[in-house]
């Protein structure tokens, strides 16, 4: 059950980057980045968690207009595919 919830939250975090131009988008991206960092901290020895933290950093840089669009899209695709695989594996 927890795997399904985390998979859905990963998909939502990945989709949040596409809301950057809306007035409520930066808030959603900020919460998504915070979620990714908190979720990844206990599992720092896992490469997936390290990539999640990097994706959160890219989202934070995107909020400050410092990340390239392709890098943001790559981070979003990582989170979306990881969420889909989490849903499929449960």
ChimeraX commands (.cxc) that place a marker at each C-alpha (Angstrom):
marker #1 position 0.00,0.00,0.00 radius 0.5
marker #1 position 2.83,2.41,0.86 radius 0.5
marker #1 position 4.54,1.62,-2.47 radius 0.5
marker #1 position 1.40,2.69,-4.34 radius 0.5
marker #1 position 1.19,5.93,-2.36 radius 0.5
marker #1 position 4.86,6.75,-2.94 radius 0.5
marker #1 position 4.48,5.90,-6.64 radius 0.5
marker #1 position 1.55,8.28,-6.99 radius 0.5
marker #1 position 3.41,11.00,-5.11 radius 0.5
marker #1 position 6.46,10.52,-7.38 radius 0.5
marker #1 position 4.26,10.92,-10.46 radius 0.5
marker #1 position 2.69,14.07,-9.01 radius 0.5
marker #1 position 6.13,15.44,-8.11 radius 0.5
marker #1 position 7.29,14.81,-11.68 radius 0.5
marker #1 position 4.25,16.53,-13.13 radius 0.5
marker #1 position 4.61,19.50,-10.80 radius 0.5
marker #1 position 7.45,21.01,-12.86 radius 0.5
marker #1 position 4.98,21.64,-15.68 radius 0.5
marker #1 position 3.02,24.03,-13.41 radius 0.5
marker #1 position 5.91,26.48,-13.06 radius 0.5
marker #1 position 4.17,29.18,-15.10 radius 0.5
marker #1 position 0.98,29.18,-13.01 radius 0.5
marker #1 position 0.63,31.38,-9.93 radius 0.5
marker #1 position 0.39,28.34,-7.63 radius 0.5
marker #1 position 3.09,26.39,-9.49 radius 0.5
marker #1 position 6.16,27.49,-7.53 radius 0.5
marker #1 position 4.46,26.50,-4.27 radius 0.5
marker #1 position 3.65,23.06,-5.62 radius 0.5
marker #1 position 7.19,22.62,-6.94 radius 0.5
marker #1 position 8.59,23.70,-3.57 radius 0.5
marker #1 position 6.48,21.13,-1.73 radius 0.5
marker #1 position 7.40,18.46,-4.28 radius 0.5
marker #1 position 11.09,19.19,-3.83 radius 0.5
marker #1 position 10.75,19.05,-0.06 radius 0.5
marker #1 position 8.87,15.73,-0.34 radius 0.5
marker #1 position 11.60,14.26,-2.54 radius 0.5
marker #1 position 14.37,15.32,-0.19 radius 0.5
marker #1 position 12.61,14.04,2.95 radius 0.5
marker #1 position 11.68,10.76,1.26 radius 0.5
marker #1 position 15.22,10.19,0.01 radius 0.5
marker #1 position 17.23,11.01,3.12 radius 0.5
marker #1 position 16.75,7.65,4.92 radius 0.5
marker #1 position 17.90,5.76,1.80 radius 0.5
marker #1 position 21.01,7.71,0.80 radius 0.5
marker #1 position 22.92,4.53,-0.07 radius 0.5
marker #1 position 20.46,3.85,-2.89 radius 0.5
marker #1 position 21.28,5.36,-6.30 radius 0.5
marker #1 position 17.58,6.04,-6.88 radius 0.5
marker #1 position 17.42,8.20,-3.76 radius 0.5
marker #1 position 20.51,10.12,-4.81 radius 0.5
marker #1 position 18.92,10.80,-8.19 radius 0.5
marker #1 position 15.72,11.89,-6.42 radius 0.5
marker #1 position 17.70,14.44,-4.43 radius 0.5
marker #1 position 19.32,15.64,-7.66 radius 0.5
marker #1 position 15.86,15.95,-9.24 radius 0.5
marker #1 position 14.71,18.01,-6.24 radius 0.5
marker #1 position 17.76,20.24,-6.67 radius 0.5
marker #1 position 16.96,20.69,-10.37 radius 0.5
marker #1 position 13.39,21.66,-9.46 radius 0.5
marker #1 position 14.67,24.20,-6.93 radius 0.5
marker #1 position 17.08,25.61,-9.52 radius 0.5
marker #1 position 14.20,25.78,-12.00 radius 0.5
marker #1 position 12.27,27.90,-9.51 radius 0.5
marker #1 position 15.19,30.32,-9.47 radius 0.5
marker #1 position 15.38,30.18,-13.28 radius 0.5
marker #1 position 18.82,28.55,-13.13 radius 0.5
marker #1 position 18.03,25.11,-14.59 radius 0.5
marker #1 position 17.86,24.29,-18.27 radius 0.5
marker #1 position 14.44,23.19,-19.53 radius 0.5
marker #1 position 15.82,19.90,-20.85 radius 0.5
marker #1 position 17.34,19.08,-17.47 radius 0.5
marker #1 position 14.04,19.85,-15.74 radius 0.5
marker #1 position 12.19,17.64,-18.21 radius 0.5
marker #1 position 14.71,14.84,-17.66 radius 0.5
marker #1 position 14.23,15.06,-13.89 radius 0.5
marker #1 position 10.45,15.02,-14.36 radius 0.5
marker #1 position 10.64,11.99,-16.65 radius 0.5
marker #1 position 12.80,10.18,-14.09 radius 0.5
marker #1 position 10.20,10.74,-11.37 radius 0.5
marker #1 position 7.24,9.84,-13.59 radius 0.5
marker #1 position 8.80,6.59,-14.83 radius 0.5
marker #1 position 9.87,5.67,-11.29 radius 0.5
marker #1 position 6.32,6.27,-10.08 radius 0.5
marker #1 position 4.86,4.17,-12.89 radius 0.5
marker #1 position 7.28,1.32,-12.14 radius 0.5
marker #1 position 6.32,1.54,-8.46 radius 0.5
marker #1 position 2.65,1.23,-9.37 radius 0.5
marker #1 position 3.31,-1.67,-11.74 radius 0.5
marker #1 position 5.46,-3.59,-9.25 radius 0.5
marker #1 position 2.84,-3.60,-6.49 radius 0.5
marker link #1:1,2 radius 0.2
marker link #1:2,3 radius 0.2
marker link #1:3,4 radius 0.2
marker link #1:4,5 radius 0.2
marker link #1:5,6 radius 0.2
marker link #1:6,7 radius 0.2
marker link #1:7,8 radius 0.2
marker link #1:8,9 radius 0.2
marker link #1:9,10 radius 0.2
marker link #1:10,11 radius 0.2
marker link #1:11,12 radius 0.2
marker link #1:12,13 radius 0.2
marker link #1:13,14 radius 0.2
marker link #1:14,15 radius 0.2
marker link #1:15,16 radius 0.2
marker link #1:16,17 radius 0.2
marker link #1:17,18 radius 0.2
marker link #1:18,19 radius 0.2
marker link #1:19,20 radius 0.2
marker link #1:20,21 radius 0.2
marker link #1:21,22 radius 0.2
marker link #1:22,23 radius 0.2
marker link #1:23,24 radius 0.2
marker link #1:24,25 radius 0.2
marker link #1:25,26 radius 0.2
marker link #1:26,27 radius 0.2
marker link #1:27,28 radius 0.2
marker link #1:28,29 radius 0.2
marker link #1:29,30 radius 0.2
marker link #1:30,31 radius 0.2
marker link #1:31,32 radius 0.2
marker link #1:32,33 radius 0.2
marker link #1:33,34 radius 0.2
marker link #1:34,35 radius 0.2
marker link #1:35,36 radius 0.2
marker link #1:36,37 radius 0.2
marker link #1:37,38 radius 0.2
marker link #1:38,39 radius 0.2
marker link #1:39,40 radius 0.2
marker link #1:40,41 radius 0.2
marker link #1:41,42 radius 0.2
marker link #1:42,43 radius 0.2
marker link #1:43,44 radius 0.2
marker link #1:44,45 radius 0.2
marker link #1:45,46 radius 0.2
marker link #1:46,47 radius 0.2
marker link #1:47,48 radius 0.2
marker link #1:48,49 radius 0.2
marker link #1:49,50 radius 0.2
marker link #1:50,51 radius 0.2
marker link #1:51,52 radius 0.2
marker link #1:52,53 radius 0.2
marker link #1:53,54 radius 0.2
marker link #1:54,55 radius 0.2
marker link #1:55,56 radius 0.2
marker link #1:56,57 radius 0.2
marker link #1:57,58 radius 0.2
marker link #1:58,59 radius 0.2
marker link #1:59,60 radius 0.2
marker link #1:60,61 radius 0.2
marker link #1:61,62 radius 0.2
marker link #1:62,63 radius 0.2
marker link #1:63,64 radius 0.2
marker link #1:64,65 radius 0.2
marker link #1:65,66 radius 0.2
marker link #1:66,67 radius 0.2
marker link #1:67,68 radius 0.2
marker link #1:68,69 radius 0.2
marker link #1:69,70 radius 0.2
marker link #1:70,71 radius 0.2
marker link #1:71,72 radius 0.2
marker link #1:72,73 radius 0.2
marker link #1:73,74 radius 0.2
marker link #1:74,75 radius 0.2
marker link #1:75,76 radius 0.2
marker link #1:76,77 radius 0.2
marker link #1:77,78 radius 0.2
marker link #1:78,79 radius 0.2
marker link #1:79,80 radius 0.2
marker link #1:80,81 radius 0.2
marker link #1:81,82 radius 0.2
marker link #1:82,83 radius 0.2
marker link #1:83,84 radius 0.2
marker link #1:84,85 radius 0.2
marker link #1:85,86 radius 0.2
marker link #1:86,87 radius 0.2
marker link #1:87,88 radius 0.2
marker link #1:88,89 radius 0.2
marker link #1:89,90 radius 0.2
view
